[in-house]
Amino acid sequence: MRKTSRVPARSTVKPEDTWDLRPLFKDDAAWERAHAKLERDIAGLSRFKGKLGGSPNRLRDCYAFEVEFNKVAEKLRDYAFLKSSEDVSNSHYQGMLARYVRTATHAEEAASYIAPEIQAIPKPKMDRFLRSPVLKDFRFRLEKLLRHRPHTLSAPEERILAMQGEIAGTPNRIFGQLNDADLKFGHVRNERGQRVELTQGTLMSLYHSRRRDVREEAFEKFYDGYEAHANTIAATLNGAVLQDVYYARVRNHRSCLEAALFDDKVPVSVYDRLIDAVHSHLDTIHRYLELRRRALRLKKLHIYDCYVPIVKRRHFHTPYPKAVEMICEALAPLGSEYCRTLEAGLRDRWVDRYENRGKRSGAFSAGGYSGPPYILTNYREDILESVFTLAHEAGHSMHTYYSARHQPFQYYDYSIFVAEVASTFNEQLLVQYLIERAPDKPTRTYLINREIDEIRGTLIRQTMFAEFEKVIHAVAEANEPLTLERLREEYRKLLLLYFGPRFTLDDQLSLEGLRIPHFYHSFYVYKYATGLAAAIALVHQVTTGGTREREHYLGMLKAGGSKYPLGILRDAGVDMETPEPVNTAMARFKGLVEELEQLI
């Protein structure tokens, strides 16, 4: 009888393979005590009401109280979120997280007067406040807040919006429970004849199989699961988009896109320029897909043929400790302090390493100001991609590490726009390290192909997702219904555009637009694309430069949220308001495709 590969229960996972959350709270009881105290402290948020315009000192005291309150709230949030991520079917920790969200909503309601009351202070008086030395630690925060004046409502209206906080996360929570806990995809026999449970985590491993029937079966069964719930998921996504439209309109933004970009002070032109730049290189994308079809000797290329290596190569088997060693060696250009800190964290339980039943799919970094910058992965030793994922999340965690140690709490939390540079920067150093040390032509060919697919997946694919978000929000803003049929139709149009005329488009693939978790955090995915473009430029500067270039990059990590993200990146050496970074990345994509053509 052939052995069945099963995903283990959380209770059977070795402690050393999990994160250690004790730096946040010793145990659940300690969390409960801190949570109860935070609930009592909510009343303190209201004691400054009606007094913020009295003096700079009063305004500073309010902000100082809020900072200390939020430090504790962040620890409570992180502990509950991380525990709930260990097994999303664990009702105890789901309940704990829900209680925190309810408490945070009450706190937001109690503090909802702060922004409109500050914005109601007459400009001449506020200008005097801003010149006061007692507010120097909060000056940039105040300047950002005052920029929101046209989009801030009256105190009673802001209170009503704050009361909706718990409800606002409903579409995301419904999708998360369905996607991570309730959806079942059955089993697939891998190329060794083993019955493997098909999950979000094992899908990519099966897509890497050299046997096409394995890849095809995984695709069919995976999307059968989504087809069975397509109407429910479409309604959930529609609810999330309508929510975005509501908040954009109620805050007087011209569109959901402008509303999403406003806080980072990113012009819409940056978003549109990204899409236009990728469109201008579609011929190279189609050229690569045709090269992939020929290399695999296929009559037709399907989506499940787009992940398997196109050349035979040595089997990659990278145990977690070896991955840590490899990553730290690759990141040597960032200096010994960076590498020593990262290595210690990755070995000393920053990371929840392997998949278990019910564990949140994918990977993320969830660090905070007062605790370690934790990482969740579903690490697999048989997929080199897991090493890159670990390097990616390590980039986020080291960003948090440096920011928390160089910025006060109110400025340590950085924009995702900058965060995606830190993560993909690490991946770029890793792939360069591996290509330089490739022992033979097949391995080098594989790694170059892998880098092409990384650019295709991070820059091109995420741009397609970004364009889909823009399209479906525009549909909703035009008061047209976002039905399942409309969502599939709009996504299919983009698939045809990005994959080209020779790609075989399976009808099930139009459901892909319904299964992307990031669509519940509107206009997030474009930052993956711009992040990679910026990272490619910065890696070149750091690896060809010297101490100055390295310090400029580390300065970006240390800056946190102390400036707007475009300014932070300019200080690091790249200007995202120009087309050069995206065009440079796409030119590199073209050069890699040309090199791959020569190698195979």
RODONU-983143 format. One line per field, with one value per residue (C-alpha): residue number from 1; residue in one letter; x, y negated, z negated. Coordinates in nm, 3 decimals, decimal comma, always signed. Layout:
num = c(NUM/...)
residu = c(a/...)
px = c(X/...)
py = c(Y/...)
pz = c(Z/...)
This chain:
num = c(1/2/3/4/5/6/7/8/9/10/11/12/13/14/15/16/17/18/19/20/21/22/23/24/25/26/27/28/29/30/31/32/33/34/35/36/37/38/39/40/41/42/43/44/45/46/47/48/49/50/51/52/53/54/55/56/57/58/59/60/61/62/63/64/65/66/67/68/69/70/71/72/73/74/75/76/77/78/79/80/81/82/83/84/85/86/87/88/89/90/91/92/93/94/95/96/97/98/99/100/101/102/103/104/105/106/107/108/109/110/111/112/113/114/115/116/117/118/119/120/121/122/123/124/125/126/127/128/129/130/131/132/133/134/135/136/137/138/139/140/141/142/143/144/145/146/147/148/149/150/151/152/153/154/155/156/157/158/159/160/161/162/163/164/165/166/167/168/169/170/171/172/173/174/175/176/177/178/179/180/181/182/183/184/185/186/187/188/189/190/191/192/193/194/195/196/197/198/199/200/201/202/203/204/205/206/207/208/209/210/211/212/213/214/215/216/217/218/219/220/221/222/223/224/225/226/227/228/229/230/231/232/233/234/235/236/237/238/239/240/241/242/243/244/245/246/247/248/249/250/251/252/253/254/255/256/257/258/259/260/261/262/263/264/265/266/267/268/269/270/271/272/273/274/275/276/277/278/279/280/281/282/283/284/285/286/287/288/289/290/291/292/293/294/295/296/297/298/299/300/301/302/303/304/305/306/307/308/309/310/311/312/313/314/315/316/317/318/319/320/321/322/323/324/325/326/327/328/329/330/331/332/333/334/335/336/337/338/339/340/341/342/343/344/345/346/347/348/349/350/351/352/353/354/355/356/357/358/359/360/361/362/363/364/365/366/367/368/369/370/371/372/373/374/375/376/377/378/379/380/381/382/383/384/385/386/387/388/389/390/391/392/393/394/395/396/397/398/399/400/401/402/403/404/405/406/407/408/409/410/411/412/413/414/415/416/417/418/419/420/421/422/423/424/425/426/427/428/429/430/431/432/433/434/435/436/437/438/439/440/441/442/443/444/445/446/447/448/449/450/451/452/453/454/455/456/457/458/459/460/461/462/463/464/465/466/467/468/469/470/471/472/473/474/475/476/477/478/479/480/481/482/483/484/485/486/487/488/489/490/491/492/493/494/495/496/497/498/499/500/501/502/503/504/505/506/507/508/509/510/511/512/513/514/515/516/517/518/519/520/521/522/523/524/525/526/527/528/529/530/531/532/533/534/535/536/537/538/539/540/541/542/543/544/545/546/547/548/549/550/551/552/553/554/555/556/557/558/559/560/561/562/563/564/565/566/567/568/569/570/571/572/573/574/575/576/577/578/579/580/581/582/583/584/585/586/587/588/589/590/591/592/593/594/595/596/597/598/599/600)
residu = c(m/r/k/t/s/r/v/p/a/r/s/t/v/k/p/e/d/t/w/d/l/r/p/l/f/k/d/d/a/a/w/e/r/a/h/a/k/l/e/r/d/i/a/g/l/s/r/f/k/g/k/l/g/g/s/p/n/r/l/r/d/c/y/a/f/e/v/e/f/n/k/v/a/e/k/l/r/d/y/a/f/l/k/s/s/e/d/v/s/n/s/h/y/q/g/m/l/a/r/y/v/r/t/a/t/h/a/e/e/a/a/s/y/i/a/p/e/i/q/a/i/p/k/p/k/m/d/r/f/l/r/s/p/v/l/k/d/f/r/f/r/l/e/k/l/l/r/h/r/p/h/t/l/s/a/p/e/e/r/i/l/a/m/q/g/e/i/a/g/t/p/n/r/i/f/g/q/l/n/d/a/d/l/k/f/g/h/v/r/n/e/r/g/q/r/v/e/l/t/q/g/t/l/m/s/l/y/h/s/r/r/r/d/v/r/e/e/a/f/e/k/f/y/d/g/y/e/a/h/a/n/t/i/a/a/t/l/n/g/a/v/l/q/d/v/y/y/a/r/v/r/n/h/r/s/c/l/e/a/a/l/f/d/d/k/v/p/v/s/v/y/d/r/l/i/d/a/v/h/s/h/l/d/t/i/h/r/y/l/e/l/r/r/r/a/l/r/l/k/k/l/h/i/y/d/c/y/v/p/i/v/k/r/r/h/f/h/t/p/y/p/k/a/v/e/m/i/c/e/a/l/a/p/l/g/s/e/y/c/r/t/l/e/a/g/l/r/d/r/w/v/d/r/y/e/n/r/g/k/r/s/g/a/f/s/a/g/g/y/s/g/p/p/y/i/l/t/n/y/r/e/d/i/l/e/s/v/f/t/l/a/h/e/a/g/h/s/m/h/t/y/y/s/a/r/h/q/p/f/q/y/y/d/y/s/i/f/v/a/e/v/a/s/t/f/n/e/q/l/l/v/q/y/l/i/e/r/a/p/d/k/p/t/r/t/y/l/i/n/r/e/i/d/e/i/r/g/t/l/i/r/q/t/m/f/a/e/f/e/k/v/i/h/a/v/a/e/a/n/e/p/l/t/l/e/r/l/r/e/e/y/r/k/l/l/l/l/y/f/g/p/r/f/t/l/d/d/q/l/s/l/e/g/l/r/i/p/h/f/y/h/s/f/y/v/y/k/y/a/t/g/l/a/a/a/i/a/l/v/h/q/v/t/t/g/g/t/r/e/r/e/h/y/l/g/m/l/k/a/g/g/s/k/y/p/l/g/i/l/r/d/a/g/v/d/m/e/t/p/e/p/v/n/t/a/m/a/r/f/k/g/l/v/e/e/l/e/q/l/i)
px = c(+0,000/+0,130/+0,188/-0,041/+0,124/-0,081/-0,067/+0,004/-0,217/-0,084/-0,053/+0,206/+0,444/+0,776/+0,803/+1,142/+0,974/+0,726/+0,752/+0,794/+0,527/+0,632/+0,808/+0,457/+0,271/+0,379/+0,052/-0,316/-0,387/-0,136/-0,305/-0,642/-0,515/-0,362/-0,676/-0,895/-0,671/-0,678/-1,057/-1,049/-0,798/-1,028/-1,195/-0,866/-0,879/-1,183/-1,041/-0,882/-1,205/-1,277/-0,931/-0,693/-0,695/-0,605/-0,229/+0,054/+0,113/-0,243/-0,214/+0,118/-0,030/-0,314/-0,081/+0,155/-0,132/-0,251/+0,100/+0,126/-0,227/-0,147/+0,176/-0,021/-0,299/-0,047/+0,095/-0,256/-0,338/-0,020/-0,055/-0,419/-0,356/-0,052/-0,221/-0,529/-0,302/-0,157/-0,491/-0,774/-1,023/-0,931/-1,239/-1,068/-0,810/-1,053/-1,270/-0,973/-0,896/-1,261/-1,264/-0,954/-1,113/-1,422/-1,208/-1,004/-1,327/-1,445/-1,108/-1,127/-1,476/-1,350/-1,062/-1,265/-1,295/-0,917/-0,868/-1,168/-1,095/-0,734/-0,842/-1,092/-0,814/-0,781/-0,483/-0,294/-0,325/-0,219/+0,080/+0,189/+0,139/+0,354/+0,640/+0,632/+0,922/+0,689/+0,529/+0,850/+0,808/+0,463/+0,513/+0,513/+0,215/+0,025/+0,122/-0,007/-0,329/-0,390/-0,350/-0,665/-0,877/-1,088/-1,158/-1,238/-1,595/-1,745/-1,680/-2,026/-1,985/-1,635/-1,773/-2,032/-1,762/-1,546/-1,835/-1,837/-1,480/-1,570/-1,827/-1,584/-1,364/-1,647/-1,581/-1,215/-1,298/-1,558/-1,316/-1,037/-1,248/-1,373/-1,033/-0,821/-1,056/-1,366/-1,249/-1,138/-0,972/-0,923/-0,604/-0,371/-0,117/+0,223/+0,486/+0,602/+0,251/+0,187/-0,157/-0,095/-0,360/-0,424/-0,406/-0,309/+0,040/+0,084/-0,059/+0,267/+0,466/+0,235/+0,260/+0,637/+0,594/+0,757/+0,448/+0,185/-0,102/-0,014/-0,014/-0,341/-0,518/-0,405/-0,538/-0,871/-0,938/-0,819/-1,052/-1,336/-1,326/-1,365/-1,629/-1,843/-1,841/-1,807/-2,130/-2,050/-1,696/-1,813/-2,070/-1,799/-1,561/-1,845/-1,914/-1,550/-1,549/-1,879/-1,732/-1,435/-1,672/-1,871/-1,566/-1,418/-1,742/-1,815/-1,466/-1,501/-1,242/-1,294/-1,235/-1,143/-0,799/-0,731/-0,856/-0,621/-0,317/-0,389/-0,235/+0,101/+0,083/+0,134/+0,001/-0,242/+0,010/+0,249/-0,021/-0,115/+0,247/+0,310/+0,027/+0,130/+0,494/+0,401/+0,160/+0,445/+0,640/+0,361/+0,538/+0,834/+0,598/+0,428/+0,769/+0,873/+0,552/+0,605/+0,965/+0,830/+0,584/+0,860/+1,103/+0,845/+0,757/+0,387/+0,131/-0,061/+0,050/-0,189/-0,155/-0,047/+0,251/+0,378/+0,552/+0,740/+1,108/+1,149/+1,482/+1,575/+1,794/+1,935/+1,681/+1,683/+1,650/+1,707/+1,644/+1,545/+1,884/+2,061/+1,818/+1,906/+2,278/+2,228/+2,017/+2,261/+2,554/+2,359/+2,278/+2,641/+2,644/+2,416/+2,688/+2,772/+2,530/+2,231/+2,331/+2,414/+2,081/+1,883/+2,056/+1,993/+1,626/+1,565/+1,728/+1,584/+1,211/+1,107/+0,963/+0,667/+0,816/+0,603/+0,248/+0,003/-0,365/-0,567/-0,261/-0,305/-0,187/+0,101/+0,354/+0,376/+0,586/+0,398/+0,643/+0,569/+0,736/+0,764/+0,824/+1,024/+0,937/+0,765/+0,737/+0,482/+0,580/+0,466/+0,824/+0,882/+1,228/+1,157/+1,080/+1,350/+1,071/+1,037/+1,390/+1,301/+0,981/+1,180/+1,427/+1,133/+0,966/+1,303/+1,332/+1,007/+1,113/+1,451/+1,275/+1,063/+1,367/+1,561/+1,264/+1,155/+1,506/+1,555/+1,211/+0,963/+0,645/+0,446/+0,687/+0,815/+0,528/+0,630/+0,420/+0,367/+0,491/+0,838/+0,802/+0,784/+1,120/+1,286/+1,147/+1,217/+1,562/+1,653/+1,521/+1,727/+2,046/+1,961/+1,908/+2,230/+2,417/+2,277/+2,337/+2,699/+2,753/+2,560/+2,768/+2,663/+2,475/+2,142/+2,140/+2,229/+1,957/+1,707/+1,796/+1,775/+1,438/+1,338/+1,434/+1,232/+0,934/+0,991/+0,971/+0,672/+0,502/+0,587/+0,597/+0,379/+0,125/+0,074/+0,028/-0,245/-0,404/-0,372/-0,542/-0,823/-0,874/-0,891/-1,145/-1,380/-1,377/-1,458/-1,751/-1,885/-1,829/-2,039/-2,317/-2,303/-2,347/-2,038/-2,196/-2,003/-2,038/-1,903/-1,608/-1,518/-1,560/-1,335/-1,068/-1,078/-1,015/-0,698/-0,583/-0,615/-0,424/-0,137/-0,093/-0,135/-0,303/-0,111/-0,186/-0,461/-0,701/-0,895/-1,237/-1,174/-0,886/-1,133/-1,207/-0,853/-0,965/-1,191/-0,922/-0,665/-0,663/-0,501/-0,811/-0,964/-0,702/-0,779/-0,504/-0,234/-0,088/+0,056/+0,311/+0,459/+0,527/+0,669/+0,865/+1,044/+1,121/+1,276/+1,459/+1,624/+1,761/+1,878/+2,045/+2,251/+2,355/+2,448/+2,636/+2,831/+2,881/+3,037/+2,964/+2,772/+2,522/+2,474/+2,412/+2,160/+1,971/+1,989/+1,873/+1,553/+1,499/+1,568/+1,340/+1,020/+0,729/+0,908/+0,859/+0,627/+0,740/+0,838/+1,068/+1,224/+1,296/+1,445/+1,680/+1,777/+1,853/+1,545/+1,270/+0,939/+0,770/+0,972/+0,924/+1,287/+1,257/+0,973/+1,128/+1,464/+1,305/+1,123/+1,445/+1,612/+1,326/+1,387/+1,760/+1,701/+1,459/+1,720/+1,985/+1,751/+1,687/+2,060/+2,099/+1,827)
py = c(+0,000/-0,344/-0,586/-0,889/-1,223/-1,393/-1,744/-1,715/-1,853/-2,160/-1,966/-1,732/-2,005/-2,028/-2,350/-2,436/-2,456/-2,716/-3,079/-3,171/-3,427/-3,464/-3,798/-3,931/-3,751/-3,466/-3,284/-3,336/-3,440/-3,726/-3,834/-3,831/-4,054/-4,303/-4,300/-4,372/-4,666/-4,803/-4,795/-5,002/-5,244/-5,326/-5,586/-5,774/-5,840/-6,062/-6,285/-6,526/-6,587/-6,956/-7,056/-6,988/-7,347/-7,480/-7,456/-7,259/-7,088/-6,957/-6,824/-6,657/-6,493/-6,350/-6,204/-6,069/-5,889/-5,748/-5,619/-5,427/-5,292/-5,175/-5,006/-4,774/-4,734/-4,630/-4,356/-4,228/-4,232/-4,055/-3,777/-3,708/-3,725/-3,500/-3,243/-3,242/-3,193/-2,873/-2,700/-2,906/-2,640/-2,694/-2,873/-2,983/-3,197/-3,311/-3,431/-3,601/-3,786/-3,884/-4,023/-4,227/-4,365/-4,463/-4,636/-4,814/-4,932/-5,076/-5,247/-5,391/-5,517/-5,681/-5,847/-5,942/-6,303/-6,360/-6,406/-6,637/-6,840/-6,899/-6,983/-7,233/-7,436/-7,754/-7,748/-8,046/-7,890/-7,547/-7,701/-7,842/-7,501/-7,334/-7,573/-7,478/-7,255/-7,048/-6,904/-6,827/-6,450/-6,464/-6,733/-6,504/-6,312/-6,638/-6,753/-6,423/-6,458/-6,816/-6,706/-6,497/-6,801/-6,785/-6,417/-6,428/-6,455/-6,610/-6,447/-6,278/-6,148/-6,020/-5,843/-5,666/-5,555/-5,432/-5,223/-5,038/-4,913/-4,560/-4,523/-4,657/-4,349/-4,105/-4,029/-3,960/-3,735/-3,540/-3,485/-3,386/-3,125/-2,981/-2,986/-2,856/-2,636/-2,523/-2,468/-2,110/-2,000/-1,627/-1,438/-1,412/-1,142/-1,298/-1,172/-0,913/-0,773/-0,914/-1,048/-1,410/-1,624/-1,919/-2,242/-2,604/-2,501/-2,184/-2,324/-2,488/-2,173/-1,977/-2,247/-2,190/-1,823/-1,706/-1,494/-1,694/-1,471/-1,551/-1,924/-1,905/-1,702/-1,947/-2,238/-2,072/-1,967/-2,297/-2,504/-2,257/-2,362/-2,728/-2,654/-2,489/-2,813/-3,066/-3,256/-3,291/-3,414/-3,652/-3,801/-3,837/-4,015/-4,235/-4,331/-4,429/-4,646/-4,816/-4,887/-5,058/-5,266/-5,368/-5,484/-5,669/-5,858/-5,934/-6,084/-6,292/-6,120/-6,118/-5,743/-5,437/-5,442/-5,801/-5,720/-5,421/-5,618/-5,934/-5,841/-5,756/-6,070/-5,858/-6,017/-5,811/-5,860/-5,619/-5,347/-5,418/-5,441/-5,094/-4,945/-5,134/-5,026/-4,660/-4,688/-4,825/-4,504/-4,251/-4,125/-4,011/-3,841/-3,654/-3,569/-3,409/-3,207/-3,075/-2,987/-2,798/-2,604/-2,500/-2,409/-2,183/-2,037/-2,105/-2,163/-2,391/-2,588/-2,594/-2,780/-2,461/-2,446/-2,788/-2,692/-2,369/-2,431/-2,425/-2,241/-1,927/-2,008/-1,865/-1,810/-2,096/-1,980/-2,260/-2,183/-2,489/-2,532/-2,522/-2,784/-3,017/-2,976/-3,034/-3,347/-3,506/-3,444/-3,596/-3,907/-3,972/-4,300/-4,444/-4,410/-4,189/-4,351/-4,289/-3,926/-3,841/-3,978/-3,800/-3,465/-3,473/-3,552/-3,285/-3,020/-3,139/-3,105/-3,418/-3,177/-2,938/-2,711/-2,429/-2,365/-2,210/-2,138/-2,459/-2,688/-3,010/-2,961/-3,145/-3,346/-3,678/-3,889/-4,029/-4,215/-4,482/-4,759/-4,568/-4,211/-4,015/-4,059/-3,721/-3,525/-3,263/-3,029/-2,693/-2,589/-2,291/-2,144/-2,017/-2,357/-2,619/-2,878/-2,823/-2,957/-3,267/-3,310/-3,296/-3,555/-3,773/-3,768/-3,815/-4,141/-4,260/-4,148/-4,320/-4,633/-4,618/-4,542/-4,846/-5,078/-4,991/-5,061/-5,392/-5,553/-5,639/-5,433/-5,690/-5,668/-5,311/-5,162/-5,195/-5,202/-4,880/-5,077/-5,081/-4,741/-4,556/-4,702/-4,556/-4,208/-4,180/-4,335/-4,025/-3,795/-3,975/-3,929/-3,562/-3,483/-3,662/-3,460/-3,131/-3,211/-3,307/-2,973/-2,751/-2,434/-2,359/-2,490/-2,317/-2,469/-2,813/-2,781/-2,680/-2,977/-3,226/-3,078/-3,110/-3,479/-3,537/-3,375/-3,587/-3,907/-3,766/-3,672/-3,980/-4,261/-4,142/-3,922/-4,171/-4,448/-4,237/-4,201/-4,576/-4,641/-4,400/-4,590/-4,917/-4,773/-4,617/-4,926/-5,139/-4,905/-4,947/-5,324/-5,336/-5,171/-4,855/-4,518/-4,306/-3,967/-3,642/-3,656/-4,015/-3,933/-3,632/-3,829/-4,116/-3,879/-3,673/-3,986/-4,054/-3,693/-3,714/-4,042/-3,940/-3,578/-3,638/-3,466/-3,136/-3,063/-2,806/-2,967/-2,715/-2,847/-2,766/-3,014/-3,303/-3,212/-3,306/-3,662/-3,535/-3,360/-3,637/-3,733/-4,070/-4,191/-4,234/-4,503/-4,728/-4,848/-4,665/-4,441/-4,717/-4,775/-4,431/-4,541/-4,883/-4,727/-4,484/-4,760/-4,972/-4,671/-4,584/-4,938/-4,947/-4,605/-4,725/-5,034/-4,839/-4,556/-4,784/-5,064/-5,085/-5,179/-5,491/-5,300/-5,034/-5,298/-5,474/-5,146/-5,071/-5,428/-5,336/-5,050/-5,277/-5,556/-5,365/-5,597/-5,920/-6,051/-5,981/-5,663/-5,829/-6,060/-5,770/-5,589/-5,902/-5,926/-5,562/-5,637/-5,561/-5,792/-5,607/-5,912/-5,857/-5,564/-5,452/-5,190/-4,995/-5,023/-4,911/-4,605/-4,516/-4,564/-4,320/-4,078/-4,103/-4,047/-3,737/-3,597/-3,649/-3,477/-3,187/-3,145/-3,103/-2,858/-2,618)
pz = c(+0,000/+0,095/-0,187/-0,219/-0,299/-0,570/-0,712/-1,087/-1,362/-1,545/-1,869/-1,715/-1,590/-1,774/-1,982/-1,830/-1,489/-1,611/-1,711/-2,075/-2,168/-2,532/-2,466/-2,399/-2,679/-2,903/-2,840/-2,764/-3,121/-3,094/-2,771/-2,946/-3,227/-2,984/-2,772/-3,074/-3,170/-2,816/-2,822/-3,140/-2,988/-2,696/-2,915/-2,931/-2,558/-2,612/-2,883/-2,635/-2,447/-2,394/-2,521/-2,231/-2,107/-2,450/-2,421/-2,254/-2,589/-2,601/-2,246/-2,327/-2,639/-2,434/-2,175/-2,444/-2,617/-2,286/-2,205/-2,533/-2,487/-2,133/-2,237/-2,462/-2,206/-1,942/-2,166/-2,236/-1,866/-1,764/-2,021/-1,936/-1,561/-1,571/-1,795/-1,570/-1,265/-1,410/-1,350/-1,205/-1,314/-1,681/-1,812/-2,134/-1,957/-1,691/-1,979/-2,143/-1,821/-1,781/-2,135/-2,063/-1,744/-1,944/-2,207/-1,938/-1,777/-2,110/-2,151/-1,802/-1,881/-2,203/-2,016/-1,708/-1,823/-1,810/-1,435/-1,371/-1,686/-1,580/-1,227/-1,363/-1,526/-1,315/-1,081/-1,234/-1,578/-1,452/-1,276/-1,613/-1,773/-1,509/-1,584/-1,953/-2,064/-2,285/-1,969/-1,780/-1,831/-1,672/-1,407/-1,102/-1,238/-1,274/-0,926/-0,783/-0,979/-0,867/-0,506/-0,565/-0,652/-0,332/-0,401/-0,772/-0,892/-1,204/-1,540/-1,557/-1,201/-1,275/-1,581/-1,367/-1,122/-1,408/-1,539/-1,208/-1,255/-1,362/-1,084/-0,823/-0,847/-0,784/-0,412/-0,485/-0,781/-0,585/-0,298/-0,535/-0,711/-0,384/-0,216/-0,504/-0,704/-0,513/-0,156/-0,092/+0,230/+0,179/+0,261/+0,560/+0,636/+0,683/+0,927/+0,672/+0,643/+0,295/+0,211/+0,112/-0,049/+0,183/-0,013/+0,043/-0,072/+0,138/+0,464/+0,571/+0,492/+0,723/+0,991/+0,986/+1,077/+1,400/+1,467/+1,647/+1,534/+1,171/+1,242/+1,436/+1,168/+0,900/+1,107/+1,178/+0,819/+0,675/+0,890/+0,847/+0,482/+0,574/+0,838/+0,570/+0,368/+0,651/+0,584/+0,215/+0,277/+0,550/+0,311/+0,045/+0,283/+0,405/+0,044/-0,008/+0,306/+0,215/-0,127/+0,041/+0,252/-0,055/-0,252/+0,045/+0,105/-0,257/-0,289/+0,024/+0,241/+0,616/+0,642/+0,438/+0,597/+0,491/+0,142/+0,117/+0,237/+0,040/-0,294/-0,132/+0,082/+0,394/+0,715/+0,925/+1,207/+1,030/+1,039/+1,400/+1,511/+1,370/+1,576/+1,889/+1,857/+1,826/+2,121/+2,331/+2,271/+2,329/+2,641/+2,430/+2,182/+2,468/+2,613/+2,287/+2,257/+2,610/+2,517/+2,216/+2,436/+2,677/+2,399/+2,235/+2,578/+2,538/+2,808/+2,573/+2,267/+1,970/+1,642/+1,464/+1,705/+1,596/+1,271/+1,340/+1,423/+1,798/+1,775/+1,589/+1,296/+0,978/+0,707/+0,458/+0,100/-0,148/-0,515/-0,715/-0,892/-0,555/-0,420/-0,708/-0,635/-0,263/-0,314/-0,556/-0,319/-0,031/-0,235/-0,323/-0,120/-0,391/-0,653/-0,950/-1,196/-0,970/-0,907/-1,271/-1,391/-1,122/-1,171/-1,545/-1,493/-1,230/-1,447/-1,780/-1,713/-1,529/-1,274/-1,276/-1,013/-0,876/-0,762/-1,007/-0,975/-0,989/-0,980/-0,787/-0,430/-0,265/-0,463/-0,640/-0,873/-1,172/-1,385/-1,639/-1,833/-2,162/-2,047/-1,791/-1,422/-1,385/-1,059/-0,954/-0,673/-0,545/-0,467/-0,237/-0,199/+0,153/+0,305/+0,352/+0,351/-0,023/-0,069/+0,129/-0,072/-0,394/-0,258/-0,151/-0,492/-0,661/-0,467/-0,622/-0,968/-0,952/-0,829/-1,145/-1,358/-1,237/-1,233/-1,588/-1,714/-1,537/-1,548/-1,823/-1,826/-1,632/-1,337/-1,340/-1,134/-0,770/-0,457/-0,260/+0,042/-0,117/-0,285/+0,045/+0,141/-0,169/-0,106/+0,267/+0,218/+0,015/+0,285/+0,548/+0,346/+0,293/+0,661/+0,757/+0,493/+0,625/+0,993/+0,925/+0,748/+0,988/+1,026/+1,385/+1,688/+1,606/+1,258/+1,391/+1,654/+1,389/+1,169/+1,455/+1,546/+1,181/+1,180/+1,498/+1,329/+1,018/+1,220/+1,405/+1,077/+0,873/+1,127/+1,415/+1,236/+0,953/+1,209/+1,369/+1,026/+0,974/+1,305/+1,207/+0,882/+1,072/+1,318/+1,062/+0,841/+1,146/+1,222/+0,870/+0,876/+1,194/+0,989/+1,202/+1,028/+0,963/+1,025/+1,048/+1,426/+1,443/+1,218/+1,429/+1,752/+1,644/+1,515/+1,833/+2,043/+1,848/+1,873/+2,252/+2,257/+2,030/+2,144/+2,515/+2,808/+2,796/+2,431/+2,364/+2,121/+1,913/+1,815/+1,448/+1,441/+1,456/+1,092/+0,990/+0,932/+0,654/+0,452/+0,397/+0,025/+0,093/+0,278/-0,067/-0,135/+0,157/+0,393/+0,201/+0,471/+0,692/+0,417/+0,483/+0,841/+0,759/+0,473/+0,703/+0,953/+0,678/+0,532/+0,863/+0,886/+0,523/+0,535/+0,829/+0,632/+0,317/+0,492/+0,725/+0,474/+0,132/-0,227/-0,122/+0,090/-0,179/-0,445/-0,221/-0,191/-0,563/-0,619/-0,436/-0,683/-0,979/-0,856/-0,932/-0,866/-0,951/-0,595/-0,305/-0,124/+0,204/+0,010/-0,181/+0,146/+0,302/+0,002/+0,061/+0,428/+0,641/+0,768/+0,820/+0,971/+1,285/+1,526/+1,499/+1,220/+1,386/+1,732/+1,593/+1,435/+1,756/+1,954/+1,718/+1,778/+2,151/+2,110/+1,899/+2,158/+2,429/+2,219/+2,149/+2,520/+2,571/+2,282/+2,396)
